[in-house]
Amino acid sequence: MEQYTTPVALLWWLTGLEVSGEAPGALLSAGEPSQAELLAVIQGSLEGKIETVAVEVNLLRADLRKALDKEKVAEGSIAELQSEVGTLRSQVAQATSTVGRLEVLLYVKVVTVRALNAFECGMK
């Protein structure tokens, strides 16, 4: 930090007016500034900084809202996928049950065909 020899120079540095390139002479009357003038300059500088921070906060809020919306969409997608997985599991269970019944029917048919073949052979 640079060395500031007067309170006014330090004040200019603290308010950021020195950085923005605004000359003290353009903002204050000639000579030593009055307390009211210094307060007005400080207030103006702080109001500008507050507006800047408010804009940045609003941008951050918007980014946060977007992120939350994306998270909600992702949660919705996850819920949909979980529902679809449940449906598929149910369908697989039904298909397995159906295949089991078909296997039993096929076995009964094979046994019946063999019995009929044996009966026909015995009749001849």
Buried (B, 14 or more C-beta within 10 A) or exposed (E): EEEBEEEBBBBBBEBEBBEEEBEBEEBBEEEEBEEEEBEBBBEBBEEBEEEEEEEEEEEEEEEEEEEEEEEEEEEEEEEEEEEEEEEEEEEEEEEEEEEEEEEEEEEEEEEEEEEEEEEEEEEE
